[in-house]
Every structure is written in structure tokens, then in C-alpha cells.
Amino acid sequence: MSILEARDLTLRYGKTTAVDRLSVRLDGGKIYGLLGRNGSGKTSLLSVLAGFRKASGGEALLDGDPVFENRNATRRICLIRETGDSVDDDWPYNRVRDALAFAGEVRPYWDPTYAAGLTDRFELSMGKRLGQLSRGQRAALACVLGLASRAPVTLFDECYLGLDAPSRYTFYDELLKDFMEHPRTIVISTHLIEEVSRLFEEVVVIHAGRLVVQEDAEELRSRGTSVIGPAEAVDRVTSGLVVTGEKRLGPTKSAMVLGEFDGARRTAAEEAGLELGPVALQDLFVHLTEGVGGPT
């Protein structure tokens, strides 16, 4: 399985630093969630890792070899960007079937049968001109191009945001099913954290171009506990703990608690009839990126 790495990676646009001395290692055979607020550097990081941009400093490596201007590396990486620029209206042959045929020429792991099946699932017409595709159809085609590429490293930079909810869930289901049958490294950059978090085996959080945390998704969730029940009982059981978020609806209150919820507190919570559960990944993300400093 291919290993994708950033080593002390920096990317600048003029005086703006988009990625700031970031180091991360993505081992093969996993689905990663890449999370960050707007302007955090997610798109810039993926562009360098895929060889679309040259780093201002540091290195982007695939199995130890530089990615930039290295055909042996870039042919094994597929980046599908939010802009949908993998679908070019200016091609001389600019229908859906042409986009798939072109992908088959440039993607060495391309599966044309799978691609055809995906176009049916997303209800894309092979003969439709690219310029006539709606935003949702363009997003669907981008998802097809990414999934059917079967590239050892596939990076999705929120290309599915134009899809309606049923189509997004079709994409998630197809991604997980195909990953199980054809394991590879997949990175999903997203703002729809709770919607897609079930796919993540490992989570990478960046902020202001820097790595905040890289951790197994279940271990990250275990950092906190959700406590729900009568407000007075919730306050009593969580007293003295780090409570990072609270919500209240009438007499019922929910609190997000960080740190270890020990046996004695857990017993007290159960005796008080409180409901204990895992913390939503999105709530943890908000907590981790608060007070870290804004993007430059």
C-alpha cells in the first residue's frame, strides 16, 4: 500500500502562508477525514500532495519519492477538486462519454465497467454535453471520475457538495463498498463532518495551515462523553470536569465532557438516569480548532 507524506511542508501565495511547516503521514489502506475550517489550508495541502503545486518548502512524498514533476508518483494519485475542474467544457469532445474516455487514457487503474455502472446510479446521460450539466450533475461526474480511477491514492476535495442528500449518500455507500473490495488510500476533505464521519478510520485536523491532530477516529471520539438528562443531574455529575459545550431544551440538558469519565461518575450518572454516549466528531472538531489562531 502506498504511503503519502508531507514533511515540514510549506506553501505560500505571495505573503500568505497557506500551509505552514506541516508534517503528516498517511499510511495505505485507510479512509482519512481531512477536517479544517474555511481557509485552514485543506485544498492547498491536497494540491501539493497530488503534485498540482510545488511546495514553497519541505517535501511531498509518495513511498519516499518526491511527488512534484514525478510521473511515476502522480499517475498513482487522483485528486478530484471541489471546483470540478476535472470536467473541462473546452475539450473538443465535450460529452460525458468523452470525459470517461479521457480518464481511461490517463488513469492506469481506470475501470470502465465500474464507471459505466456509476453513471447509471447517478442518472448521468453519456451523451449530455458537459456545459449543459447542472451543478449536481457535474458533482456526480466528478465523483464517478474519482471512484472509477481506482488510483492507489484518491483525494476528494469536497467535490460532492453539489449533490443532493440522496446522491451524497449514494456516493458514500459506493465509496465504502468499493474501498472494501479494492483497498487503497482515500482522503475526504469535508465540512459535512457528521454526515460522512462513519467512513473515517483516521482523522487529520488542520488549522491555519498547521496540523492540530492526527488520530484514529474512534480514539478521537473517546476523548469525550455526551451526558444527557435533567439539567440539575447533569450539572451535578459533570461538576469539576471540562465541559466544552452545552445545550438545553426545557428541563433537559446535554453536555459535552472532555477527559476521562471515571467509574464513580459513570455509576452516579446511571443512578441518576442520565444517558451517556460518544461525543459527535463535529463537536470535537469545533473544540479542537477554537482558540488555535485564525488562518493567515
N, C-alpha and C positions, 0 to 999 in steps of 0.2 A: 504494500500500500504506500502511496506517495505521501511524503511529509512536506508540508508547506510552512515556510518560516519567514518571519520578519526579524531581523537582527539590528537593534538600535536604529530603526528606520525613521527617517525624517523626510517630509515632503513640504516644500514651501511654494506658495504662489506670490511672487514679489516679496512683500514684507509680512505676508500672512503665513503662519505655520499651521498647516492642516493636520500633519502627523508629526508628533514630537518625540523622537528617540524611543519609539515603541518597539518592544520585543515580544513576540508571541510565536508559539509553535503549535501547528495543527497537525496532529498525527492522523494517519489514514484510517478509513473505515468508520468514520463518525459523522453525525449531523451536528453542526455547530450553529448556535444562535449568536449573531453579532448584533449587540444592542448598544445604542447610544442616542442621545438627544440630537435634535437638529443642529447641524454644524459641528458635530463631535468628531468628524473625520472618517466615518464609515466608508463612504463612497471613495474618498481619496485613498484609504488603505487598500480597498479591494482593487482599485485601478493599478496600484503599484504591484500588488501581489500577482495580478494577472499579466503584468508586463505591458499594460497600456500606457503607463507613465514611468519615467525614470526617476528614481529616488534622488532627493537632494543630499541625502546622507544615509549611511547604513546600507543594508542589503535585503533584497527579497530573494529567497532561495527555494528551489524545488529539489528535494533529495540532495541538498548540498550544493547544487549548481545555480548560478545566477539566472533569474527569470528574464530580465530585460534583454531584448535582442538575441534571445536564445530559442531558436525554432524547436529544438528538442523538448524544451520546457513548455513553451507557450502552446504547442499543439496538444498538450495534455491538460490544459486549463481552459475552461469555458466560463467567461463572465457574461452574465445577462443583466444589463443595467436597467434602472428604472426608466430612463429616457426612451427605451425601446429602440435604440439606435442600431440594434442588430437587424432591424427591419428597415431597409433603405428604399424610399419611394423613387429614387433616381436610377435604380437599376434598369437596364434596357429591357429586361424581362421581369416585370414587377407584380407578379401574381403570387398568391400563397404557395402554389406548387413550385414556383421558381425559388422562393426563399428556402423551401425544404431541399430542393435540388442543390442549391448553392451550399447549404450546410453540409450536405452529403459529400461535397467535393473538398471542403476544408476541414471537416471533423473526422479524424481517422477512426473514431469509435462509434460513428453515427449508425443508428438503427432505423432504416427507412420504414420497416413494418410497424415498429412501435410509434414512429412519428405519424403515420397514416391513421393508426388507431386513436391517437391523441387528438388529431384534428376532428375526428368524428365525435369524440367525447365532448370537445369544446364547441362543437357545431360550427366549425370553420369550413367555408367553401373553398376548395382547392383553386377554383378559377377566379376568385374575387381579387380585384386589384388592391395592392397594399394601401394606396392612397384613399381607398373607399372604406377601409376598415374603421370601425368605431374604436374608441379608446379601449373598451373592454376586449374587443377582438384583437387589437394589437397586443394587449397584455397576454391574452390567451396564446397567441402565436409565439410570443417571447418565451412563455412557459414551455411550449412544445419544443422550441429550439434548445432550451436548456436541458430538459429531461431526456430528449432523444439523442442529445450529444453523447451521453454516456461517458463523458470525459472523466478521467480519474480524479480530477478536482473540478467541481462545478460550483460556481459562486452566483447566487441570486441576490441582486441588489434591489429589492422591493419592486421587482418587475411585475408582480401580480396585483399591485394596488388598484389597477384599473378594473379588476374583475369584480363582479357582484359576489355576494356572500356564498351562494351555492357553487359558483365556479371556483372561488378560492378554496373551498373545502374539497372540491374535485382535485384541484392541484395538490393540496396537502396529502390526500389519500393516494394519489398516483405517485407522488414523490416517495412516500414511505414504502409503498408496495414495491416500487422499482429499486429502491435502495436495498431492501431485504433480499431481492433477487440478484442484484448487481451491486454489491457493496463498493463504495467509493467515498471520497471526501466531499461533503456538501456543506457549504456555508450559506446561511439565510440571514440577510440583513433585514430587520423589520422594526416597525413601530407597533404592529398588531401583536403585542407580546403574548397576551393570554390566548389569543386565537390560535397561535402557531406553536406555543411553548411545548405542547405534548410531543413534538418531533425532536426536541433538542436533547442530545446526550451530554453536551458540554456547552457552557455559555461563556462568551467573551464580552465584557462590558468595557467600552472606551468612553472617554470624556475629554474634551479639549485636546484631542489628538494623542491622548495618553491611555495606557492600559490601567483600568481600575481593578478588574478582577478577571481571572480565567479559572473556571471551576466546574466540576461535574454538576449537572443541573439538579440532581436530587440532593447532593450535598449542599448546594446553594440554598435550595428551598428549606433544608433542615436548619438553617441558621435562625429561623423564626417560627413562631407559633401564632395561629389565629385563635383568639378567645372570644366566644360569643355567648351572650346571655343577659340576664338582668343587670342593669348598669352598676348597681351597688355591689353585686357579687363580683363582677368583672374588675371593678376598681380595687376591691379587697384582695383578690387573688394576684393581680398584677402589680400591686404596690411594691416599690423598690426595684422593679425591673425597668429595662429600657423599652418604653412604648413609643414606637415611631409613627403610629397612625391610629386614629380612632374615628368611628362612625356611629351615629346614634339615630334610631328610629323609634320614637315613643319611649317606652321603658327598656327597650333592648339596645344593647351596645356591643360593638365589635372592636377589638383592639389587636393591633399587630405588635407582637413582643419579640424582641431580638434576644439572642443568647439562650443559654440552657434553661429549659423549663423542667426543673428537677422533680424527683418523685413525690416529695411532700406537697409541692404546689399542684402537681398534677392530680394527686389524690384529693386535695382540697377543692380543686376545680370540679372534679367528678362528683364529689359530695354535694357541691352547690348546684349541680345540674347544668354546668356550663359545657358548651360544645367546643372541643379543641380540634384544630385541624392545621394543615400546612398553610404557609403564607403564599399568597399569589406571587408568582415570579415578577409580575409587573410592579407590585408594591415594593419588593426588594430592590428592583432596578431604580425606582424613584428615590428610595432611601440612599442607595449607593452613589447616586450622581448628584445628590444635594450637597451644596457647600464645597464641591470639589474645585470650583472655578469654571468660569464660562469659556466658550471657545474663543480663540484669538482670531 
